[in-house]
Each structure stands twice: as C-alpha cells, then as structure tokens.
C-alpha cells in the first residue's frame, strides 16, 4: 500500500510497504519532499517500528494484537503512527484525513483503549485511532486521560506499588533543584495508587529523546551535547538529582530536548521527568533501616557511580543550591498516607548522599 508521512499537514515523504518471502514487512522510501529528517532517523522501517509502544510494557502486547497493530501495516492503518511526543503521522495516499482530524492534542481519546492500557481489560468494542496508548513507552501500566484542559499521564507501580510514592516524593526535590521539572501528584484510579503528571509536549513543541541526539552515551558525551544547546546546567542538575534520590533508571530514553515541531529547531533540555524507580522503591521500610546497605544496593544506568558523577558535574551555583538542601525534608501527602517511618529514613538517606557529594 502507498502511504504519506506527514508533519501536521505538510507531506514529508511518500513511501510504500512491501513484504518479503519470510513475511517480513518493511517500509520503503519513495520520494522525500523536505531536507529535514526526524531526530534519530536512520531508516523508515526502524523509525516507524520504534514509534510503537514496547511489548514489554504492561498489557500492551495483547492490546496491539487485539486491535490489529502487531504488524507494521496494521499499526499504520489503525493508529496512523501518532504520538504525543511530536506531530508526525501516516495516512494512505488516497486518504482525505487532515491533521485536525487525527491530532492527539485536539481529539478525544478512546476510553476503551485507555482502560485496556491501564488494567489489561482488552475489549473488542468500537475503536477509533485517536489513542496515544499504542505509542507510549516504558514498562509500567499507564494511560493518558484528559482532565479539563490538560492531558494527564496516569502510571501505576509494580508488585509493591511504591513507585508512585517515589515519583511524588522525588518531584518535591526536583522542583527545587531542577526548576522546570515535571510536577507529580498522587491519586487513586480504579482503586490503584498512581502518580499523575501533565503532558509537557504540544502541537508547537515536541520531545526528542537523548538516544536520538548523540551516539556518545557517556556522561561527558551527553554534557557536551547539552552544553552545545545552552542546557549544560540543566543536565548537570538532573544527574545530581539522580544521585541524591538514587535513581537507578535514568537512561537515554527518559530525558532529552524540546524542539519546534514545524522546524525541528531545538529549544532547550526537556523538563526532568520519570523518577519513579528512585528513593529505594524496591525496599520496604524495615530494609531502609540499614542506610549504608541501601545505598550500596543502588547503581546508576547513566554513568558508573552516583557520587563520582555528581561531584564531577558540580558548579559553584549548584553547590550553593545543594548547601541550601541541608534542611530539606520530604513531605507526606495531605490525603494519601505514606508511612512516616519511610519518609524519615528516606530523609536520612538523602542527607547522607548530600554530604558525600559536598565532601
């Protein structure tokens, strides 16, 4: 089938899909209508496949299969490869659809798909393509929900459900150290504890993940990358925040840059987000009593050592801000109970990390 790859209503590429003798489907470029390419673009098949939600995300494999999105052409025909990260999409060459008809930023979400993405209750009921669930990454069950004039991401925890609490507490510190950081709240959704946050992309600004920006995945490589766009301080602060909260899951897929969707012009580092695998989320309050063991229990994905990375990235301004954190304490939630003992022990661990960084 012949397709158009568009940015909003601007046609960027004409392409087609073909299947080989092994029943493998690939997307083949025909005619480009622009010199621009999406961030991280290597070839069309990989780019489109990478827009799919990963099958290891809770409930997503069954969801993709149920709605015919487990093949490349099925995915394109059903979802138009839409994402809340940008304004790219796909349609058959003879389709009369316009951006206003499919934009995830404007149109109602399919509630059936949202429910299925959250709790696995897959249904064969009616379906429309305006759902962001097929392109949302990460491993935890989650869904996008419209609240008044905002789009909110609801995300659950794992077996013990502590991740939303970690996200909520970490955001208190992030608000001080990383002023543009995404704010997280706690709530219950269908009886499950969730963290929730507002979408920070829009029809004007998209998100490019760090993995698409540079092949040098070292701390120094990323620092050079972000310094080149005037966001070196923001990157330093994110890494130091990770050291303070023992974030074991910072990787090149959960930080990046904001850019203008129409021109792909990079604006600045994206707000810090996704801190749910921090603050010893996988340990209970009794285990937190052994502070030094808890700290040794953690290792970063980005960089090789929390303290070495944080010390190496310190500047005079950041050091001054860290000194002001000596009286910082995590606060409980006004309506949802968080064990006071847990908060107390996390405060002690935070101060221990702070002293090591400033030593």
Secondary structure, 3 states (H helix, E strand, C coil): CEEEEEECCEEEEEEEEEECCCCCEEEEEEEECCCCCCCCCCCHHHHHHCCCCCCCCCCHHHHHHHCCCCCHHHHHHHHCCCCCCCCEEEEECCCCCCHHHHCCCCCCCCHHHHHHHHHCCCCCCCCCCCCHHHHCCCCCCEEEEEECCEEEEEECCCCCCCHHHHHHHHHHHHHHHCCCCCCCEEEEECCEEEEEEECCCCCCEEEEEHHHCCCCCCHHHHHHHHHCCCCHHHHHHHHHHHHHHCCCCCCCCCCEEEEECCCCCEEEECCCCCCCCCCCCCCCCCHHHCHHHHHHCCCCCCCCCHHHHHHHHCCHHHHHHHHHHHHCCCCCCCCCCCCHHHHHHHHHHHHHHHHHHHC
